[in-house]
Amino acid sequence: MEEYPWTETDVPPHPRREPRFPGALSVERVREIFRDCADFATRRVEIGGAGVPVTLCYITGMVKLERVSEYVLRPLAQDDSLEGDNRRSVYRRMAEGALYNLITAERTTLDQAVNDLIAGWCLLFFPGESGCLSFFVATEDKRSISPPESETVLKGARDGFVESLRTNTSLVRRHLKAPELKIKEQIVGRQSLTMVDVLYLEGIANPETVRAVEEHLAEIDIDAALATGNLEEYLVDRTGTPFPLVQYTERPDRFCGGLSEGRVGLLADGLPLGYLMPGTVGSFLRSGQDKSSNWMLATMLTLLRFLCVLVTLLLPALYIAMVTFHQEMIPTRLALSIIAAKRDVPFQTVIEVLILLIAFEILQEAGLRLPQSIGQTVSIIGGLVVGQAAVEAKIVSPAVLIAVAIAGIAGYTMPSQEMAAALRLWRFLLALLASVAGLFGVTGGLAALIFHLAEIESYGVPYLAPFAGGLGLRRAGRAVVRLPLPWIKLRERTLKTPNRRKQQ
């Protein structure tokens, strides 16, 4: 068994040094750092009029070669105005704008130069100079803007976020043309060096929330920030809950709507989605189409979603409790029908429900992981063939199959799939409590759930807002009843925005 030089309670130091690459900045040091890298290339160029030899360094695939040729190499080779200048004056003139490139920077450390190369810049080294010139010539190859896949758009913009951070910020700028829109950037990940932008509207977003988001980002000290979990679990103060505390969306219009409400947004390079903070129960139960529909229709659909929350949580547990402990609650004809269907079933009611709930999760996971065409086939086969065969084989009763199917379909009405997953987890717990103590167990489980939600906060905002926080019944009703938009004059009080007035 391999032995480690530290004990189980001792955490070894991180191997990353600061600065990452010590030493003087030179072409030789850059070549040494990128040795055994097939995509690293150098080019020796002589400035036309001055006869000064310079070295160009770049990474193939990260730069657009046409830009390097037109904006850097061609001016160097054809500029006769530098004839007679010494090397130092040539370097200074280049640094002050003698080339055509739009973005130019002077680098003096190896860390800066190496990070520029990886980000799509090219470096120009002059002999005898301790620094180098860096030119932004990155390629713009990216996935084309397309409608979001996980959020169906019925009425609204059909552009979705892509993996390019600058493309995403440009989409936000196009939807929200406000000079007050601020974009602050940080680098997250020691190895990935992922660019993460914090977006907010100055004068509308709560400065304390902005400061808290920036502090959470600054505290992230990991090797790579490549997946959504690398950010989500570090952006919240509490990870011991299955309920999501930050809201994500693939739609730029919905993202900009959150910013205009006073929330703080976050975009990360490589992730085709945006985060909005803080997140509350009300925000996860609202759909992006609510403001695009008639206010009466939107209110009805919101009420339907809240009803579906109760159905997906309680229906399997209530069925177990009534059939096992409280048969007097069931109408006589229905009770006789259930008894007749369960006559040849060898399992107890709780076992039937758990079998179907687990089978439902397995089918859903298989449908998500397989290709879309095969996933639909698996769902149809599992729902029709396996379910019907299980009933005919007397493994489960038809009433249990109906109850679990209704609860599962009700969970699909949630706009947030993370919220739906958290409800499914609590559905298992309530079913187990119902099998132990009947309605008393269901009541105790609901009380524990409400207590758990009531003690959660997302960036200082109660998770149950506006149902909690002492805002009154009127404020809570507005979370369910969507008033006509001309009537909504103020932003949400729970977001603590400096400017609550949103329209006259």
URHU-V46840 format. One record per helix or strand of 3 or more residues. SS is the DSSP state (A for helix, B for strand). FROM is the first residue (numbers start at 0). LEN is the number of residues. If there is no record, write none. Layout:
SS/FROM/LEN ; SS/FROM/LEN
This chain:
A/26/7 ; B/39/7 ; B/52/8 ; A/64/14 ; A/86/12 ; B/103/4 ; A/109/10 ; B/120/6 ; B/131/5 ; A/164/11 ; B/180/8 ; B/193/8 ; A/206/13 ; A/228/7 ; B/246/3 ; A/251/10 ; B/263/5 ; B/273/4 ; A/280/4 ; A/289/3 ; A/294/30 ; A/326/3 ; A/331/11 ; A/348/21 ; A/371/21 ; A/397/14 ; A/416/21 ; A/438/16 ; A/471/9 ; A/484/3 ; A/492/3
